Amino acid sequence: MFLNLDTGMTRDKYFTMMEQLGQEPKDEEIPPDWEDLPEIFVSAVNSFNMLGDRMYPEIGYTGKDYTNLPYYIDLYDIQDTAYFLEILSWLDSRAIKKSSEHLKKEYEKLKRKK
């Protein structure tokens, strides 16, 4: 789903594209929608978005501040905390990687201007 979001492909856009191409949509290619995801995943994404960011000059985004995490676990009544934390960890590592790549591109752009 997140790869589809990164490219801007949504379920509606996919169906429009297939219609314009005159092709039948393939089930395995249809991008998932939020309703297709398990509730724990949606709760993890919501919690992730509410957690504060740790950012430092010259380094950029270094991850989420998990200080308030217990409140979100209670708020969403999370039972499988191990899986919930695994999802959060995956989301955080993905965000750190994207931030690092963005910072590297900006640094290279500045380097070329000199």
Residue pairs with C-beta under 8 A, 6 or more apart in sequence:
1 31
1 32
1 36
1 37
2 94
4 10
4 31
4 32
9 31
10 31
10 33
11 30
11 31
11 32
11 33
14 25
14 29
14 30
14 31
15 25
15 30
18 24
18 25
34 42
40 78
40 80
40 83
40 84
40 87
41 87
43 72
43 76
43 78
43 84
44 84
44 87
44 88
44 91
45 87
45 91
46 72
46 76
47 69
47 72
47 73
47 75
47 76
47 84
47 88
48 64
48 88
48 91
48 92
50 68
50 72
51 64
51 65
51 66
51 68
51 69
51 72
52 64
52 65
52 67
52 68
53 61
53 63
53 64
53 65
54 61
54 62
54 63
54 64
54 65
55 61
55 62
56 62
59 103
60 99
60 100
60 102
60 103
61 95
61 96
61 99
61 100
62 96
63 92
63 95
63 96
64 88
64 92
64 95
66 88
69 88
72 78
73 81
73 84
78 84
